[in-house]
Amino acid sequence: MSTARTAHDVDVEEPAGYRALVTQNRNFRRLWIGTIISLLGDWFNTIALYTLVSTLTGSPLAMGAIFLTKMLPWALVSPVAGVVVDRYNRRRLMIGADLLRAVVVLGFLLIDEPSEVPLLYVLLTAQVVTGAVFQPAKSASLPNITTPRELLTANALMSATWSTMLAVGAALGGVAAAVLGAEAVFWIDSATYLVSALFIFGTTIPQNTEAGEAGLLRSAAREIADGWQHVRTHPRIGRMSLAKASWALGGGALVYMLTLLGDRVAPGALAAGIGVLFMARGIGTGIGPVIVRWLFQDRHIWPTVMGACVAFCGACYLTVGLLPWSDRLGAVVLLCAFIVAGHAASGGNWVLSTVTLQKRTDDRFRGRVFSTDWLFVMLAESTSIFTASLLLETGWVDLKTAFLAFAGLQIACGLLWIALVVPRERRDDEAEARERDAQRSRPQPAAVAD
């Protein structure tokens, strides 16, 4: 039997196992553990903020502003953050970001009156801007501390970790906010950033980027333009940088509306209701990357899987809008089941697009490309959430109608991705295969005798 591999098979890699990655790769292990701890605190903080704003204002638009404040500042600073990540030591940037956020979140302790809610948005902006440097630094660092066989596993594990901490943090955060109070939650979040910084301090992260120079501000615009030009002139990178945004156009509003649905499934216990629904979201986004890693190891079908994941997530949320909403256990479990399924699909889209971007992008451009990726996501989510919150605040639509409308939009985005992007990806794959075949068929230079 022939053991030759075809051109189609050449890029299919057997991924490393989870246990081997964590036990044998010390740098990844420390980064991963720090991520676990800080994410747990983040979700404690998030549920506390949702509950605090809802209690102080009772306004859908004020709740939507929390989501927008988590996204728009990130979108605005992402291009500059990408330049910073590509020019300066990523390990030090992540440590500095953790230390700064540990201080900023303590400012939430000052918020206990409706008149102080604007200060909450200011502090949240500072937290988000700092995170806009941390996240692309972490994403850009993963290929530097993993082998090609480990990269997909590392991204799947990081995505599953985010989701698990969302599930655990949302559930425990709802309980903590109700039992311990928001002040205790903010202290816990601050402490988790310090622990994360300690773990990252013990890592070694190789980096093949240009050293930072004194003229950062003078050259930032040029380097941002270089990054955008790289995305524009490399269609296979540009397409993948839109994969997450295709989900976010409908998904942003759908996730935001889970906070409003929380009061329907747990009347009088808002924090617990939000916690349960976000826990379901976390479970889904946790199992999704694991499933796609297991089922779809051939990268050639990943673009189709990404679009199908977006459409399937929309279909699940369409069902959530059609189901009856009540605080009965059976009704809540059914809602959560469809939320889990929908976000399993969204998690699959997320990890496949992330790995594809990492593989296609040179290290010296990777920070800017991932900042662009995040920019598109944040702009799409912000537009989605602002539209939904404004419609609900003015009473133009009710919550059920909004769920149905944005779920339909998400289904359309997934189908458009399959119709427009997948054919281009197939053509490029075929062109690459032909080029490889042509290179193999070219005569090799004869060896020169000594």
C-alpha positions in Angstrom: 0.0 0.0 0.0 1.3 3.4 -0.9 2.0 5.8 1.9 2.3 8.9 -0.3 0.3 11.9 0.7 -1.8 13.9 -1.8 -1.6 17.7 -2.2 -4.9 17.9 -0.4 -3.5 16.0 2.6 -0.2 17.8 2.9 -1.5 20.5 5.3 -3.5 18.2 7.5 -1.6 17.9 10.8 -2.3 15.6 13.7 -2.8 18.0 16.6 -1.0 17.4 19.9 -3.0 16.1 22.9 -4.2 18.4 25.7 -2.4 16.6 28.4 0.9 16.6 26.5 0.6 20.3 25.8 0.0 21.3 29.4 2.5 18.9 31.0 5.3 19.3 28.5 5.1 23.0 27.5 6.0 25.0 30.6 5.5 28.4 29.0 2.1 27.6 27.7 1.1 26.1 31.0 2.0 29.2 33.0 0.2 31.5 30.5 -2.8 29.2 30.6 -3.0 29.0 34.4 -2.8 32.8 34.7 -5.6 33.1 32.1 -7.8 30.7 34.1 -7.4 32.8 37.3 -7.9 36.2 35.7 -10.9 35.1 33.6 -12.6 33.8 36.7 -12.3 37.2 38.3 -13.4 38.9 35.1 -16.7 37.1 34.9 -17.3 37.7 38.6 -16.8 41.4 37.8 -19.1 41.3 34.7 -22.1 39.8 36.4 -21.7 42.3 39.3 -21.6 45.2 36.8 -24.7 44.0 35.0 -26.6 43.6 38.2 -25.3 47.0 39.6 -26.4 49.0 36.5 -29.7 47.2 36.2 -30.5 47.9 39.9 -29.4 51.5 39.8 -31.0 52.5 36.5 -33.5 49.8 35.3 -32.8 51.0 31.7 -32.1 48.7 28.7 -30.1 51.5 27.1 -27.9 51.9 30.2 -27.4 48.1 30.2 -26.5 48.2 26.5 -24.0 51.0 27.3 -22.1 48.5 29.5 -21.7 46.3 26.5 -20.8 49.2 24.2 -18.2 50.5 26.7 -16.6 47.0 26.7 -16.3 47.2 22.9 -16.0 50.7 21.4 -12.9 51.8 23.3 -11.4 48.4 22.4 -12.2 49.0 18.7 -10.7 52.5 18.8 -7.4 51.6 20.4 -7.0 48.2 18.6 -4.9 49.6 15.7 -2.4 51.3 18.0 -2.4 48.3 20.3 -1.4 46.1 17.4 1.6 48.3 16.7 2.6 48.2 20.3 2.3 44.4 20.4 4.4 44.0 17.3 7.1 46.4 18.5 7.5 45.7 22.2 8.0 42.7 24.5 4.7 41.0 24.6 5.4 39.3 28.0 6.1 42.6 29.7 3.0 44.2 28.0 0.8 41.4 29.4 2.3 41.8 32.9 1.8 45.6 32.8 -1.7 45.3 31.6 -2.6 42.9 34.5 -1.1 45.2 37.1 -2.9 48.2 35.8 -6.2 46.5 35.6 -5.8 45.3 39.2 -5.8 48.9 40.3 -8.6 50.1 37.9 -11.2 47.6 39.0 -10.9 48.8 42.6 -12.5 52.1 41.4 -15.8 50.2 41.0 -16.0 50.2 44.8 -16.9 53.9 44.6 -20.2 53.3 42.6 -23.3 53.0 44.8 -25.6 55.8 43.5 -27.4 56.4 40.2 -25.5 59.7 39.8 -22.2 57.8 39.9 -23.0 55.5 37.0 -21.0 57.7 34.5 -17.9 57.1 36.6 -18.5 53.4 36.2 -18.3 53.8 32.4 -15.1 55.8 32.7 -13.4 53.1 34.8 -14.7 50.4 32.6 -13.2 52.2 29.6 -9.8 52.2 31.3 -10.1 48.5 32.0 -11.1 47.7 28.4 -8.3 49.9 26.8 -5.8 48.0 28.9 -7.3 44.7 27.9 -7.1 45.8 24.2 -3.3 45.5 24.6 -3.3 42.3 26.6 -5.5 40.2 24.3 -3.7 40.6 21.0 -0.4 40.2 22.9 -1.6 36.8 24.2 -3.0 35.7 20.8 0.2 36.8 19.0 2.3 35.0 21.6 0.7 31.5 21.2 2.5 30.6 18.0 5.8 31.6 19.6 5.5 29.2 22.6 3.9 26.3 20.7 4.9 23.9 17.9 2.8 23.7 14.8 1.2 20.5 16.1 0.4 22.2 19.4 -1.1 25.4 18.0 -4.6 24.1 17.3 -4.8 22.3 20.6 -3.5 25.5 22.4 -6.2 27.7 20.8 -8.9 25.1 21.5 -7.8 24.9 25.1 -7.6 28.7 25.5 -11.1 29.1 24.0 -12.5 26.3 26.1 -10.9 27.9 29.2 -12.5 31.2 28.4 -15.8 29.4 28.1 -15.4 27.3 31.2 -14.5 30.4 33.2 -17.5 32.1 31.7 -19.7 29.3 32.8 -18.2 28.9 36.3 -17.6 32.6 36.8 -21.1 33.6 35.7 -22.7 31.0 38.0 -20.5 31.7 41.0 -20.5 35.4 40.2 -24.2 35.5 40.4 -24.1 33.8 43.8 -21.2 36.0 45.0 -22.9 39.2 43.9 -26.1 38.2 45.7 -24.4 36.8 48.9 -21.2 38.8 49.3 -22.1 41.9 47.5 -20.5 43.7 44.6 -17.7 45.2 46.7 -16.3 41.7 47.5 -16.5 40.7 43.9 -14.4 43.7 42.8 -11.8 42.9 45.4 -11.7 39.3 44.1 -11.3 40.5 40.5 -8.3 42.8 41.4 -6.6 39.9 43.2 -6.9 37.6 40.1 -5.1 40.1 37.9 -2.2 40.1 40.3 -2.0 36.3 40.3 -2.2 36.3 36.5 0.8 38.7 36.3 2.8 36.5 38.6 2.3 33.4 36.4 3.1 35.3 33.2 6.2 36.7 34.9 7.6 33.1 35.0 7.2 32.5 31.2 9.7 32.9 28.4 8.1 34.1 25.2 10.4 34.2 22.1 9.5 37.0 19.7 10.6 37.7 16.2 9.5 41.3 15.8 11.2 44.7 15.4 12.4 46.3 18.6 10.6 49.3 19.9 12.0 52.7 19.1 11.7 56.1 20.8 9.6 57.5 17.8 6.6 55.3 18.4 4.1 58.1 18.1 5.7 59.4 14.9 5.8 56.0 13.2 2.5 54.5 14.6 0.4 55.9 11.8 2.7 54.4 9.2 2.9 51.0 10.9 -0.9 50.9 11.3 -1.2 51.6 7.6 1.3 48.8 6.9 -0.8 46.4 8.9 -4.0 47.4 7.1 -2.2 47.1 3.8 -1.1 43.6 4.8 -4.7 42.6 5.5 -5.9 44.2 2.2 -3.2 42.7 0.0 -3.5 39.2 1.5 -7.1 38.2 0.8 -6.8 34.9 2.7 -5.9 36.9 5.8 -8.5 39.6 5.1 -11.3 37.1 4.8 -10.4 35.3 8.0 -10.3 38.6 9.9 -14.0 39.0 9.1 -15.1 35.5 10.3 -15.8 36.5 13.9 -17.5 39.7 12.8 -19.9 37.7 10.7 -21.2 36.1 13.9 -21.1 39.4 15.9 -23.5 41.3 13.6 -26.4 39.4 15.1 -24.6 37.7 18.0 -23.7 40.9 19.9 -27.4 41.8 20.3 -28.4 38.3 21.2 -25.8 38.0 24.0 -26.8 41.5 25.3 -30.4 40.4 25.4 -29.6 37.5 27.7 -29.1 40.0 30.5 -32.7 41.3 29.9 -34.0 37.7 29.7 -32.4 37.0 33.1 -35.3 38.7 34.9 -37.8 36.5 33.1 -36.2 33.2 34.1 -35.5 34.3 37.7 -38.0 37.1 38.8 -36.6 39.0 41.8 -33.2 37.4 41.5 -31.6 39.2 38.5 -28.0 38.2 39.3 -28.9 34.6 39.5 -30.9 34.7 36.3 -28.2 36.3 34.3 -25.6 34.0 35.9 -27.6 30.9 34.7 -28.0 32.1 31.1 -24.4 33.2 30.9 -23.3 29.9 32.4 -25.2 28.1 29.5 -23.3 30.4 27.1 -20.0 29.5 28.6 -20.7 25.7 28.5 -21.5 26.0 24.8 -18.4 28.0 23.9 -16.4 25.6 25.9 -17.5 22.4 24.2 -17.6 23.9 20.7 -13.8 24.2 20.1 -13.3 20.7 21.5 -15.9 19.3 19.1 -14.5 21.0 16.0 -11.0 20.0 16.9 -12.1 16.4 17.0 -14.4 16.4 13.9 -12.6 18.8 11.5 -8.9 18.3 11.4 -8.7 19.0 7.6 -8.2 22.8 7.3 -9.6 22.8 3.8 -13.2 22.4 5.1 -12.8 25.0 7.9 -14.3 27.9 6.0 -17.5 26.0 5.3 -17.6 24.9 9.0 -17.2 28.6 10.1 -20.2 29.7 8.1 -22.3 26.8 9.1 -21.5 27.5 12.8 -22.7 31.1 12.4 -26.0 30.0 10.8 -26.6 27.3 13.3 -26.1 29.7 16.2 -28.7 31.9 14.7 -31.1 29.0 14.3 -30.7 28.1 18.0 -31.4 31.7 19.1 -34.4 31.8 16.8 -35.7 28.8 18.8 -35.0 30.7 22.1 -37.2 33.5 20.8 -40.0 31.1 19.9 -40.0 29.1 23.2 -42.1 30.2 26.1 -40.2 32.1 28.8 -41.0 31.4 32.5 -39.2 30.6 35.7 -40.3 27.0 35.7 -37.4 24.6 35.8 -38.3 22.7 32.6 -38.6 25.9 30.6 -35.3 27.3 31.9 -33.5 24.1 31.2 -34.9 24.0 27.6 -33.8 27.6 27.0 -30.4 26.9 28.3 -30.0 23.8 26.1 -30.5 25.9 23.0 -28.1 28.6 24.3 -25.5 25.9 24.9 -25.9 24.5 21.4 -25.8 28.0 19.7 -22.6 29.0 21.5 -21.0 25.6 20.9 -21.3 26.6 17.2 -20.0 30.2 17.8 -17.0 28.7 19.8 -16.2 26.6 16.8 -16.2 29.6 14.4 -14.0 31.5 16.9 -11.2 28.9 17.3 -11.1 27.8 13.6 -10.8 31.4 12.4 -8.2 32.2 15.1 -6.0 29.3 14.2 -6.3 30.0 10.5 -5.2 33.7 11.1 -2.2 32.6 13.2 -1.0 30.1 10.6 -1.4 32.6 7.7 0.2 35.6 9.3 3.9 36.4 9.7 5.0 37.0 13.3 6.0 40.6 12.6 2.5 41.4 11.4 0.5 39.2 13.7 -0.2 41.7 16.5 -1.6 44.2 14.0 -3.6 41.5 12.2 -5.2 40.3 15.4 -5.9 43.9 16.5 -7.7 44.3 13.1 -9.6 41.1 13.8 -10.7 42.4 17.2 -11.6 45.8 15.6 -14.0 44.2 13.2 -15.6 42.1 16.0 -16.0 45.0 18.3 -17.5 47.3 15.6 -19.9 44.6 14.5 -21.0 43.8 18.1 -21.2 47.5 19.0 -23.5 48.2 16.1 -25.6 45.2 16.9 -26.0 46.0 20.6 -26.6 49.7 20.1 -29.4 49.0 17.6 -31.0 46.4 19.9 -30.8 48.5 23.0 -32.2 51.6 21.2 -35.1 49.6 19.8 -36.0 48.2 23.2 -35.5 51.4 25.1 -37.9 53.3 22.7 -40.4 50.4 22.8 -40.3 49.9 19.0 -40.0 46.2 19.5 -40.4 43.8 22.5 -37.8 41.4 23.7 -39.2 38.4 21.8 -39.4 40.2 18.5 -35.8 41.5 19.0 -34.6 37.9 19.6 -36.3 36.7 16.4 -35.0 39.6 14.3 -31.3 39.4 15.3 -31.4 35.6 15.1 -32.6 35.9 11.6 -29.8 38.3 10.8 -27.2 35.9 12.1 -28.6 33.1 10.0 -28.3 35.3 7.0 -24.7 36.2 7.8 -23.7 32.5 8.0 -25.4 31.7 4.7 -23.7 34.7 3.0 -20.3 33.6 4.3 -20.8 30.1 2.8 -22.0 31.7 -0.5 -19.3 34.4 -0.9 -16.2 33.3 1.1 -16.1 29.5 0.7 -15.8 29.5 -3.1 -12.9 31.9 -2.9 -11.2 29.8 -0.3 -11.6 26.7 -2.5 -10.1 28.4 -5.5 -7.1 29.6 -3.4 -6.6 26.0 -2.1 -6.7 24.6 -5.6 -4.2 27.3 -6.8 -1.8 26.4 -3.9 -2.1 22.7 -4.7 -1.3 23.3 -8.3 1.7 25.4 -7.3 3.0 22.7 -5.1 2.6 20.1 -7.8 4.4 22.4 -10.3 7.3 22.8 -7.9 7.6 19.0 -7.4 7.6 18.4 -11.2 10.4 20.9 -11.8 13.7 19.2 -12.5 16.1 19.4 -9.5 19.6 20.8 -10.1 22.2 18.1 -10.6 24.6 17.5 -7.7 28.1 18.9 -8.3 30.8 16.3 -7.9 33.7 17.1 -5.5 
